[in-house]
């Protein structure tokens, strides 16, 4: 999930980057069982099989490709899909990852997995209602602007005590 600076130290590398919104066109494999810890595409971006993966062509229309040499650095935004191909027999690369946001934050992938567990089987009308709730509370401007600071609960700044209560509530629910 973090942002990434990829620096080529030796050899040359080709990076192919896809914006986050191309996820449906990349034929991503399982998100809970991955070789490298992150979900990846089942398609081979070096030899794309558009007959097997027809929407991949749409992803390539949005792709950015760049070749890096030793000393070159590439910024990869958080959640951008990317493939890296070594262009020489020997190569080395250094990555520096960081994440903006509070240190207390866990990975949003856990939230996605929890949502899959709790929402995937809901009827379409309930999913639409939850989409509106998520859009308002997570992706909207300030859903608690009309509330005084002391009454915002989890919608306000989480104090260490409020964070502990929220984590205990979630842990208790997951233990059931």
C-alpha positions in Angstrom: 0.0 0.0 0.0 2.8 2.5 0.6 4.3 4.9 -1.9 7.5 3.7 -3.4 10.8 5.1 -4.8 12.5 2.5 -6.9 16.1 3.2 -7.6 18.1 1.1 -10.1 21.6 0.5 -8.8 22.9 -1.9 -11.5 21.5 -3.1 -14.8 18.4 -1.7 -16.5 14.8 -2.3 -15.6 11.5 -1.7 -17.5 8.6 -0.6 -15.4 5.0 -0.8 -16.6 2.6 1.1 -14.4 -1.2 0.9 -14.3 -3.4 3.4 -12.5 -5.4 2.0 -9.6 -8.7 2.3 -11.5 -7.5 -0.4 -13.9 -7.8 -3.2 -11.2 -10.8 -4.8 -13.0 -8.8 -5.0 -16.2 -5.7 -6.6 -14.7 -7.2 -10.0 -13.8 -5.8 -9.9 -10.3 -5.3 -13.2 -8.5 -6.3 -14.0 -4.9 -5.8 -11.2 -2.4 -5.3 -13.5 0.6 -2.8 -16.0 -0.8 0.1 -14.3 -2.7 3.7 -15.2 -3.3 5.1 -11.7 -2.5 2.4 -10.6 0.0 0.6 -8.3 -2.4 -2.0 -9.3 -5.0 -0.7 -9.5 -8.5 -2.1 -9.9 -12.0 -2.5 -13.4 -13.5 -1.6 -11.9 -16.9 1.9 -11.8 -18.3 2.5 -8.2 -19.1 5.6 -9.0 -21.1 3.7 -11.4 -23.4 0.0 -10.5 -23.0 -2.6 -13.1 -24.0 -5.5 -10.8 -25.0 -7.6 -13.8 -26.0 -7.5 -15.1 -22.4 -7.5 -11.7 -20.8 -9.4 -9.4 -23.2 -9.8 -6.5 -20.7 -6.1 -6.3 -20.3 -6.0 -4.4 -23.6 -7.9 -1.6 -21.9 -5.4 -1.5 -19.0 -2.5 -1.2 -21.5 -4.3 1.8 -23.0 -3.8 3.5 -19.6 -0.3 2.1 -18.9 2.9 4.0 -18.5 6.1 2.4 -19.5 9.6 3.6 -18.6 13.1 2.1 -18.8 15.5 3.0 -16.0 19.3 2.8 -15.9 21.6 2.8 -12.9 21.0 6.0 -10.8 17.5 6.5 -12.1 14.7 6.7 -9.6 11.0 6.1 -10.3 8.2 7.3 -8.0 5.3 4.8 -7.8 2.2 6.1 -6.2 0.4 4.0 -3.6 -1.9 1.4 -5.1 -0.6 1.7 -8.6 -0.1 -1.7 -10.2 3.3 -2.2 -11.7 5.4 -4.8 -13.3 9.2 -4.8 -13.4 11.3 -6.5 -16.0 15.1 -6.9 -15.7 16.6 -6.1 -19.1 20.1 -7.3 -18.3 21.4 -10.6 -16.8 22.5 -8.9 -13.6 20.7 -6.0 -11.9 20.1 -4.5 -8.5 17.5 -2.2 -7.2 16.8 -0.4 -3.9 13.2 0.5 -2.9 12.2 3.1 -0.3 8.6 2.7 0.8 6.6 5.1 3.0 3.0 5.7 3.9 1.3 9.0 4.6 -1.1 9.1 7.4 -1.2 8.4 11.1 1.3 5.9 12.5 -1.6 4.0 14.2 -3.1 3.1 10.8 -3.2 -0.6 9.9 -3.3 -1.6 6.3 -6.5 -0.8 4.5 -6.3 -4.3 2.9 -7.5 -5.6 6.3 -10.6 -3.4 5.9 -11.1 -4.7 2.4 -10.9 -8.3 3.7 -13.3 -7.5 6.6 -15.7 -5.9 4.1 -15.5 -9.0 1.9 -16.4 -11.1 5.0 -19.3 -8.9 6.1 -20.8 -7.5 2.9 -20.2 -9.7 -0.1 -23.3 -11.7 0.3 -25.7 -8.8 1.0 -28.6 -8.2 -1.4 -27.9 -5.5 -4.1 -30.1 -2.9 -2.3 -28.1 -3.3 0.9 -24.8 -3.1 -0.9 -26.0 0.1 -2.5 -27.0 1.5 0.9 -23.6 0.6 2.4 -21.8 2.1 -0.6 -23.6 5.4 0.3 -22.5 5.0 3.9 -18.9 4.4 3.0 -18.9 7.2 0.4 -20.2 9.6 3.1 -18.1 8.5 6.1 -14.9 7.5 4.5 -14.6 9.3 1.2 -16.6 12.4 1.8 -15.3 15.7 3.0 -16.1 15.9 6.7 -19.0 13.8 7.8 -18.9 15.1 11.4 -18.5 18.8 10.6 -22.0 19.5 12.1 -21.0 17.8 15.4 -19.2 19.4 18.3 -15.7 18.0 18.7 -16.5 16.2 22.0 -19.4 14.4 20.4 -17.7 13.1 17.2 -16.7 9.7 18.6 -14.9 7.6 16.0 -15.6 10.3 13.4 -13.3 12.7 15.3 -9.6 12.6 16.1 -8.9 9.3 17.8 -7.3 9.7 21.1 -5.2 6.7 22.3 -8.1 5.8 24.6 -10.7 6.0 21.8 -8.5 4.0 19.5 -8.0 1.3 22.2 -11.8 1.1 22.7 -12.4 0.8 19.0 -9.8 -1.9 18.6 -11.2 -3.8 21.6 -14.7 -3.6 20.0 -13.4 -4.9 16.7 -11.4 -7.7 18.3 -14.4 -8.8 20.3 -16.5 -9.0 17.2 -13.9 -10.9 15.3 -13.6 -13.5 18.2 -17.3 -14.4 17.9 
